[in-house]
């Protein structure tokens, strides 16, 4: 169970998520990282108030579309090289929070191919929109 929904600011929310979204992106600070793309996994949780996301007519326009998460990631990737996973998470979180229905976001990124002796290295950020 995700404990974020226990936070008072999120108790009236539903959580939308995108899990293990595998992308290839130009990311890294080392010279060898700047010569090609690296595999990155992205996980996104969006917290949407039930009042703003409970469909009355079973229509896509009444909710936050999953495509919003994917297109936000694609838009950032299209901007070119990024040095740090921290920057990527921060920029994605900021973009996600621009959606009028999104109250909070949790984003993690993981580079699975950095070290041979672990599943990956990554970063996670959690932000609640200022009221």
KOLKE-307215 format. One record per atom (N, C-alpha, C): x, y, z. Coordinates in Angstrom, 3 decimals, decimal comma, padded with zeros to 6 digits. Layout:
// residues N
atom east X&north Y&up Z
...
This chain:
// residues 131
atom east 000,847&north -001,202&up 000,000
atom east 000,000&north 000,000&up 000,000
atom east 000,874&north 001,240&up 000,000
atom east 000,540&north 002,195&up -000,810
atom east 001,305&north 003,425&up -000,910
atom east 000,922&north 004,345&up 000,242
atom east 001,909&north 004,732&up 001,043
atom east 001,637&north 005,554&up 002,220
atom east 001,381&north 007,016&up 001,879
atom east 001,672&north 007,438&up 000,638
atom east 001,423&north 008,832&up 000,265
atom east -000,043&north 009,207&up 000,443
atom east -000,934&north 008,271&up 000,158
atom east -002,364&north 008,571&up 000,269
atom east -002,808&north 008,762&up 001,714
atom east -001,931&north 008,444&up 002,669
atom east -002,235&north 008,688&up 004,073
atom east -001,954&north 010,137&up 004,475
atom east -001,229&north 010,868&up 003,642
atom east -000,962&north 012,276&up 003,931
atom east -002,275&north 013,054&up 003,892
atom east -002,492&north 013,956&up 004,844
atom east -003,755&north 014,706&up 004,879
atom east -004,092&north 015,408&up 003,563
atom east -003,084&north 015,957&up 002,872
atom east -003,332&north 016,689&up 001,631
atom east -003,749&north 015,769&up 000,480
atom east -003,555&north 014,448&up 000,660
atom east -003,820&north 013,514&up -000,430
atom east -004,916&north 012,507&up -000,117
atom east -005,537&north 012,614&up 001,044
atom east -006,528&north 011,612&up 001,442
atom east -007,763&north 011,595&up 000,550
atom east -008,005&north 012,673&up -000,164
atom east -009,164&north 012,711&up -001,061
atom east -008,745&north 012,494&up -002,516
atom east -007,622&north 011,816&up -002,718
atom east -007,074&north 011,640&up -004,064
atom east -007,101&north 010,189&up -004,527
atom east -007,043&north 010,047&up -005,828
atom east -006,734&north 008,752&up -006,433
atom east -005,322&north 008,879&up -006,996
atom east -004,671&north 007,733&up -007,169
atom east -003,301&north 007,713&up -007,680
atom east -003,289&north 007,085&up -009,064
atom east -002,826&north 007,847&up -010,038
atom east -002,580&north 007,315&up -011,377
atom east -001,105&north 006,977&up -011,451
atom east -000,761&north 005,915&up -012,169
atom east 000,656&north 005,593&up -012,235
atom east 001,066&north 005,052&up -013,592
atom east 002,338&north 005,253&up -013,863
atom east 003,022&north 004,724&up -015,034
atom east 004,225&north 003,975&up -014,482
atom east 004,318&north 002,681&up -014,726
atom east 005,346&north 001,839&up -014,116
atom east 006,379&north 001,370&up -015,127
atom east 007,635&north 001,485&up -014,711
atom east 008,770&north 000,936&up -015,457
atom east 008,731&north 001,304&up -016,940
atom east 008,490&north 002,569&up -017,197
atom east 008,481&north 003,091&up -018,555
atom east 009,931&north 003,136&up -019,037
atom east 010,269&north 002,283&up -019,983
atom east 011,641&north 002,173&up -020,470
atom east 011,851&north 003,126&up -021,636
atom east 012,829&north 004,007&up -021,447
atom east 013,170&north 004,968&up -022,488
atom east 014,673&north 004,908&up -022,737
atom east 015,088&north 005,462&up -023,837
atom east 016,504&north 005,621&up -024,147
atom east 016,736&north 007,112&up -024,311
atom east 017,665&north 007,646&up -023,520
atom east 017,837&north 009,087&up -023,435
atom east 019,317&north 009,434&up -023,343
atom east 019,666&north 010,598&up -023,856
atom east 021,014&north 011,128&up -023,695
atom east 021,110&north 011,749&up -022,313
atom east 021,774&north 011,034&up -021,404
atom east 021,871&north 011,483&up -020,023
atom east 023,223&north 011,090&up -019,458
atom east 023,808&north 011,965&up -018,665
atom east 025,051&north 011,656&up -017,985
atom east 026,055&north 012,781&up -018,054
atom east 026,990&north 012,757&up -017,113
atom east 027,998&north 013,811&up -017,019
atom east 029,344&north 013,385&up -017,594
atom east 029,571&north 012,101&up -017,729
atom east 030,855&north 011,610&up -018,224
atom east 030,898&north 011,658&up -019,751
atom east 032,094&north 011,825&up -020,292
atom east 032,258&north 011,919&up -021,749
atom east 031,655&north 010,728&up -022,479
atom east 031,874&north 009,517&up -021,947
atom east 031,345&north 008,333&up -022,630
atom east 029,819&north 008,309&up -022,609
atom east 029,208&north 008,974&up -021,628
atom east 027,745&north 009,029&up -021,554
atom east 027,166&north 010,024&up -022,562
atom east 027,977&north 010,942&up -023,000
atom east 027,506&north 011,973&up -023,926
atom east 027,558&north 011,516&up -025,382
atom east 028,052&north 010,299&up -025,612
atom east 028,209&north 009,799&up -026,971
atom east 027,037&north 008,955&up -027,444
atom east 026,084&north 008,680&up -026,572
atom east 024,949&north 007,864&up -026,979
atom east 023,879&north 007,839&up -025,915
atom east 022,838&north 007,135&up -026,218
atom east 021,707&north 007,056&up -025,296
atom east 021,935&north 005,961&up -024,260
atom east 021,311&north 006,158&up -023,107
atom east 021,323&north 005,160&up -022,048
atom east 019,892&north 004,735&up -021,763
atom east 019,760&north 003,519&up -021,316
atom east 018,450&north 003,006&up -020,923
atom east 018,105&north 003,560&up -019,538
atom east 016,882&north 004,053&up -019,410
atom east 016,390&north 004,607&up -018,153
atom east 014,965&north 004,113&up -017,946
atom east 014,662&north 003,744&up -016,717
atom east 013,290&north 003,396&up -016,344
atom east 012,704&north 004,553&up -015,551
atom east 011,484&north 004,931&up -015,907
atom east 010,794&north 006,022&up -015,228
atom east 009,504&north 005,486&up -014,621
atom east 009,268&north 005,885&up -013,376
atom east 008,020&north 005,579&up -012,689
atom east 007,392&north 006,897&up -012,256
atom east 006,094&north 007,016&up -012,507
atom east 005,380&north 008,254&up -012,189
atom east 004,094&north 007,912&up -011,455
atom east 003,855&north 008,613&up -010,353
atom east 002,577&north 008,573&up -009,644
atom east 002,015&north 009,984&up -009,652
atom east 000,773&north 010,123&up -010,091
atom east 000,075&north 011,406&up -010,024
atom east -001,066&north 011,277&up -009,030
atom east -001,228&north 012,263&up -008,198
atom east -002,298&north 012,280&up -007,205
atom east -003,328&north 013,313&up -007,631
atom east -004,539&north 012,813&up -007,873
atom east -005,610&north 013,628&up -008,447
atom east -006,780&north 013,643&up -007,467
atom east -007,245&north 014,817&up -007,055
atom east -008,415&north 014,861&up -006,176
atom east -009,599&north 014,127&up -006,805
atom east -010,293&north 013,350&up -005,996
atom east -011,441&north 012,586&up -006,495
atom east -012,488&north 013,498&up -007,118
atom east -012,671&north 014,674&up -006,552
atom east -013,669&north 015,607&up -007,087
atom east -013,330&north 016,021&up -008,518
atom east -012,043&north 016,004&up -008,859
atom east -011,623&north 016,413&up -010,195
atom east -011,390&north 015,228&up -011,123
atom east -011,540&north 014,007&up -010,609
atom east -011,189&north 012,857&up -011,439
atom east -012,200&north 011,713&up -011,375
atom east -013,359&north 011,976&up -010,832
atom east -014,392&north 010,948&up -010,800
atom east -015,327&north 011,179&up -011,975
atom east -015,262&north 010,300&up -012,963
atom east -016,072&north 010,528&up -014,164
atom east -017,565&north 010,380&up -013,890
atom east -018,301&north 011,308&up -014,411
atom east -019,755&north 011,275&up -014,296
atom east -020,401&north 010,604&up -015,505
atom east -019,685&north 010,656&up -016,649
atom east -020,247&north 010,155&up -017,906
atom east -019,332&north 009,142&up -018,593
atom east -018,335&north 008,615&up -017,847
atom east -017,426&north 007,606&up -018,367
atom east -016,677&north 008,091&up -019,602
atom east -016,241&north 009,372&up -019,558
atom east -015,547&north 009,985&up -020,678
atom east -014,099&north 010,300&up -020,310
atom east -013,203&north 010,103&up -021,256
atom east -011,787&north 010,367&up -021,042
atom east -011,525&north 011,813&up -020,626
atom east -012,283&north 012,752&up -021,159
atom east -012,093&north 014,170&up -020,856
atom east -012,326&north 014,500&up -019,377
atom east -012,955&north 013,587&up -018,653
atom east -013,266&north 013,842&up -017,245
atom east -012,127&north 013,469&up -016,305
atom east -011,082&north 012,850&up -016,842
atom east -009,983&north 012,372&up -016,013
atom east -008,649&north 012,846&up -016,599
atom east -007,562&north 012,550&up -015,898
atom east -006,229&north 012,804&up -016,427
atom east -005,843&north 011,592&up -017,275
atom east -005,530&north 011,849&up -018,527
atom east -005,194&north 010,792&up -019,480
atom east -003,759&north 010,313&up -019,222
atom east -003,547&north 009,003&up -019,283
atom east -002,202&north 008,440&up -019,121
atom east -001,240&north 009,004&up -020,154
atom east -001,762&north 009,360&up -021,319
atom east -000,919&north 009,944&up -022,361
atom east -000,225&north 011,216&up -021,888
atom east -000,816&north 011,923&up -020,941
atom east -000,203&north 013,131&up -020,391
atom east 001,164&north 012,809&up -019,792
atom east 001,260&north 011,705&up -019,058
atom east 002,535&north 011,321&up -018,452
atom east 003,564&north 010,985&up -019,525
atom east 003,169&north 010,163&up -020,477
atom east 004,088&north 009,730&up -021,535
atom east 004,525&north 010,907&up -022,411
atom east 003,594&north 011,774&up -022,765
atom east 003,954&north 012,899&up -023,629
atom east 004,831&north 013,909&up -022,896
atom east 004,652&north 014,058&up -021,600
atom east 005,506&north 014,955&up -020,818
atom east 006,939&north 014,445&up -020,816
atom east 007,100&north 013,141&up -020,660
atom east 008,436&north 012,535&up -020,723
atom east 009,015&north 012,712&up -022,130
atom east 008,230&north 012,427&up -023,145
atom east 008,707&north 012,542&up -024,530
atom east 009,130&north 013,975&up -024,852
atom east 008,368&north 014,957&up -024,376
atom east 008,712&north 016,355&up -024,621
atom east 010,058&north 016,708&up -024,002
atom east 010,325&north 016,191&up -022,793
atom east 011,619&north 016,476&up -022,152
atom east 012,761&north 015,796&up -022,896
atom east 012,556&north 014,568&up -023,313
atom east 013,593&north 013,836&up -024,036
atom east 013,938&north 014,568&up -025,339
atom east 012,947&north 015,116&up -025,997
atom east 013,147&north 015,811&up -027,268
atom east 014,000&north 017,068&up -027,120
atom east 014,120&north 017,581&up -025,911
atom east 014,918&north 018,795&up -025,681
atom east 016,413&north 018,522&up -025,695
atom east 016,824&north 017,265&up -025,671
atom east 018,241&north 016,943&up -025,776
atom east 018,877&north 016,496&up -024,486
atom east 020,201&north 016,473&up -024,501
atom east 021,011&north 015,904&up -023,413
atom east 020,707&north 016,554&up -022,065
atom east 020,739&north 015,723&up -021,056
atom east 020,590&north 016,182&up -019,673
atom east 021,700&north 015,519&up -018,865
atom east 022,290&north 016,246&up -017,950
atom east 023,406&north 015,702&up -017,183
atom east 022,962&north 014,771&up -016,057
atom east 021,995&north 015,183&up -015,269
atom east 021,692&north 014,489&up -014,013
atom east 020,278&north 013,920&up -013,956
atom east 020,150&north 012,757&up -013,334
atom east 018,824&north 012,201&up -013,081
atom east 018,027&north 013,125&up -012,156
atom east 018,708&north 013,786&up -011,237
atom east 018,027&north 014,726&up -010,343
atom east 017,333&north 015,825&up -011,131
atom east 018,036&north 016,360&up -012,126
atom east 017,459&north 017,410&up -012,968
atom east 016,276&north 016,873&up -013,756
atom east 016,421&north 015,673&up -014,298
atom east 015,328&north 015,063&up -015,054
atom east 014,090&north 014,913&up -014,176
atom east 014,260&north 014,381&up -012,976
atom east 013,114&north 014,216&up -012,066
atom east 012,486&north 015,560&up -011,718
atom east 013,319&north 016,539&up -011,406
atom east 012,799&north 017,865&up -011,040
atom east 011,996&north 018,481&up -012,184
atom east 012,537&north 018,400&up -013,396
atom east 011,854&north 018,996&up -014,545
atom east 010,547&north 018,270&up -014,855
atom east 010,563&north 016,936&up -014,777
atom east 009,332&north 016,190&up -015,029
atom east 008,278&north 016,494&up -013,971
atom east 008,693&north 016,563&up -012,713
atom east 007,740&north 016,863&up -011,640
atom east 007,111&north 018,240&up -011,850
atom east 007,927&north 019,209&up -012,184
atom east 007,418&north 020,570&up -012,426
atom east 006,397&north 020,560&up -013,560
atom east 006,702&north 019,840&up -014,630
atom east 005,779&north 019,769&up -015,761
atom east 004,486&north 019,054&up -015,395
atom east 004,579&north 017,982&up -014,637
atom east 003,377&north 017,238&up -014,230
atom east 002,461&north 018,111&up -013,370
atom east 003,068&north 018,916&up -012,514
atom east 002,267&north 019,761&up -011,619
atom east 001,593&north 020,922&up -012,337
atom east 001,929&north 021,153&up -013,607
atom east 001,234&north 022,212&up -014,344
atom east -000,178&north 021,787&up -014,738
atom east -000,447&north 020,493&up -014,741
atom east -001,796&north 020,030&up -015,075
atom east -002,750&north 020,497&up -013,975
atom east -003,854&north 021,124&up -014,325
atom east -004,745&north 021,690&up -013,300
atom east -005,356&north 020,655&up -012,352
atom east -005,451&north 019,410&up -012,765
atom east -006,061&north 018,394&up -011,905
atom east -005,056&north 017,680&up -011,003
atom east -003,772&north 017,863&up -011,241
atom east -002,748&north 017,148&up -010,474
atom east -002,418&north 017,921&up -009,203
atom east -002,543&north 017,250&up -008,061
atom east -002,204&north 017,871&up -006,786
atom east -000,791&north 017,526&up -006,331
atom east -000,326&north 016,319&up -006,640
atom east 001,013&north 015,907&up -006,206
atom east 001,572&north 014,901&up -007,197
atom east 002,893&north 014,726&up -007,130
atom east 003,575&north 013,821&up -008,051
atom east 004,741&north 013,140&up -007,336
atom east 004,943&north 011,890&up -007,690
atom east 006,144&north 011,140&up -007,289
atom east 006,744&north 010,597&up -008,577
atom east 008,035&north 010,876&up -008,772
atom east 008,723&north 010,413&up -009,974
atom east 010,050&north 009,792&up -009,560
atom east 010,347&north 008,650&up -010,168
atom east 011,669&north 008,065&up -009,984
atom east 012,251&north 007,714&up -011,345
atom east 013,570&north 007,821&up -011,417
atom east 014,296&north 007,394&up -012,597
atom east 015,368&north 006,413&up -012,143
atom east 015,675&north 005,458&up -013,015
atom east 016,717&north 004,492&up -012,691
atom east 017,491&north 004,143&up -013,957
atom east 018,811&north 004,215&up -013,837
atom east 019,704&north 003,762&up -014,904
atom east 020,142&north 002,340&up -014,534
atom east 019,644&north 001,326&up -015,256
atom east 019,918&north -000,057&up -014,866
atom east 021,261&north -000,616&up -015,338
atom east 021,951&north 000,093&up -016,187
atom east 023,149&north -000,478&up -016,793
atom east 024,454&north 000,169&up -016,334
atom east 024,426&north 000,886&up -015,226
atom east 025,616&north 001,599&up -014,764
atom east 026,628&north 000,658&up -014,126
atom east 026,168&north -000,186&up -013,209
atom east 027,058&north -001,109&up -012,494
atom east 026,583&north -002,538&up -012,715
atom east 027,514&north -003,453&up -012,920
atom east 027,116&north -004,844&up -013,177
atom east 026,631&north -005,591&up -011,936
atom east 026,891&north -005,045&up -010,753
atom east 026,572&north -005,768&up -009,526
atom east 025,342&north -005,232&up -008,784
atom east 024,515&north -004,437&up -009,467
atom east 023,272&north -003,976&up -008,847
atom east 022,211&north -003,762&up -009,924
atom east 020,961&north -003,694&up -009,492
atom east 019,848&north -003,545&up -010,433
atom east 019,834&north -002,177&up -011,100
atom east 020,370&north -001,185&up -010,414
atom east 020,385&north 000,138&up -011,005
atom east 020,675&north 001,219&up -009,991
atom east 020,858&north 002,425&up -010,500
atom east 021,038&north 003,604&up -009,661
atom east 019,996&north 004,624&up -010,075
atom east 019,467&north 005,356&up -009,096
atom east 018,399&north 006,264&up -009,464
atom east 018,111&north 007,341&up -008,458
atom east 017,046&north 008,045&up -008,767
atom east 016,613&north 009,201&up -007,990
atom east 015,097&north 009,176&up -007,913
atom east 014,570&north 009,673&up -006,795
atom east 013,124&north 009,803&up -006,642
atom east 012,813&north 011,163&up -006,044
atom east 011,709&north 011,751&up -006,502
atom east 011,260&north 013,034&up -005,967
atom east 009,758&north 012,955&up -005,713
atom east 009,305&north 013,628&up -004,678
atom east 007,882&north 013,733&up -004,352
atom east 007,583&north 015,189&up -004,094
atom east 006,566&north 015,711&up -004,784
atom east 006,201&north 017,116&up -004,616
atom east 004,700&north 017,267&up -004,556
atom east 004,253&north 018,130&up -003,667
atom east 002,842&north 018,500&up -003,565
atom east 002,710&north 019,917&up -004,077
atom east 001,713&north 020,133&up -004,944
atom east 001,480&north 021,465&up -005,515
atom east 001,139&north 022,443&up -004,396
atom east 001,770&north 023,603&up -004,462
atom east 001,450&north 024,626&up -003,481
atom east 000,044&north 025,130&up -003,738
atom east -000,722&north 025,245&up -002,672
atom east -002,135&north 025,642&up -002,789
atom east -002,256&north 027,141&up -002,995
